[in-house]
Amino acid sequence: MRLLHPDGTVVHLAYCTNVHPAEDFDGVLAQLARHAEPVRERLGVPVLGLGLWLARHAAAALAADGGAVGRLRRELTARGLEVVTLNGFPYRGFHDPVVKHAVYRPDWTTPDRLHYTLDLARVLAALLPDDAAYGSVSTVPLGWRTPWTARQADEAARTLDTLAGGLAALAAGTGRTIKVGLEPEPGCVVETSAEAARHLARVDTDRIGICLDACHLAVGFEEPTAALARLDAAGLTVVKTQASCALQADDPSDPATRAALAAFTEPRFLHQVREQGTPSRAVDDLDAALAGELPGRDPWRVHFHVPLHADPEPPLTTTRPELEATLAALLGADTARTAHVEAETYTWGVLPEAARPQGPEALADGIAAELAFTRDHLIALGLKEVAP
């Protein structure tokens, strides 16, 4: 979907396909018919945006085969779909039984991460609609925080310099601008806006910026306007934002609240927890928090992407107010701060069983409801839905 900001910026609204398991080109094609087109039909829109996730094998195959990219673009067009952004954070195996810390590997010290991201950029340049101002790729915020040495920091800086050079060469050769956004996330080298400003001070800001995930921002108890001011001061732009909500527990000492939280413990993904207060009130997974590694005297926010439009069973809530504040800070002012909004609830399949969609039709209903919620909120901010 596309919405027009009052300043004339066309804002692309999409959902991220990392919610669907697919590691190869055939799997990606199957997603379009099985999942994406039904979502578009439920919304009743002529064109739906996808934040496409291409695992390493699929990205390499597409980057090496222009014919395959052409086929993908034709399939997208035939089904009323378009792609202006790719999710390049998970490298592969995102639907393995256990992912946890593996999602942060390879990190930005490695050529593997560089080559993968440049392959994604090449594919995206070929998929972009002709009238898109730029394409975006979101990626790992350097890497997991431990271990992270001064030598690794230098290696990552050099790798990002090489990335910027590759993106510049791609723009010169294709006429299409692709930007990469590092995505601050709890537990990573770059967790907060302040850490983004510190660790990314040397990047080429014409090519590299920030993917601002509203869930991650909320888990860190960051106020959106202040976070954007820090990024501005560092010259870092928001090339993409991810519309997402975290799980919130207002009284984690309450037995009923703890029982409700326990239903969200699961083996696949990491669910970092932050307790409001000092930065030391932090653990790397929900089961550790429930086991007593956090004091539980103040509210918790959990890195568990929960549906944007729906509340969990009480006494739990979500950070929907923080998502709304983030969207307002980015797109509610006179000037649009980003042109790409991607709903990224990848955790539908690991929600507590009572809230988990049963089958592809129910999943399409849920994704469509999230997109309708986000669209309506953007319209309330003053944007207008427009046809492609």
Secondary structure, DSSP 4 states (H G I P E B T S, - for coil): -EEE-TTSPEEEEEEEGGGS---SHHHHHHHIIIIIHHHHHHHT-S-EEEEE---HHHHHHHHT-HHHHHHHHHHHHHTTEEEEEEE-S--S-TTSS--GGGGG-S-TTSHHHHHHHHHHHHHHHHHS-TT-S-EEEEE-SSSBSSS--HHHHHHHHHHHHHHHHHHHHHHHHHS--EEEEE---TTBSS-SHHHHHHHTTTS-TTTEEEEEEHHHHHHTT--HHHHHHHHHHTT--EEEEEE-EEEEES-TTSHHHHHHHHTT--SSS---EEESSSTT-EESSHHHIIIIIS--SS-EEEEEEE-SS-PPSTT-EE-HHHHHHHHHHHHSSSS-S-SEEEE--TTGGGS-GGGS--SHHHHHHHHHHHHHHHHHHHHHTT-EEE--
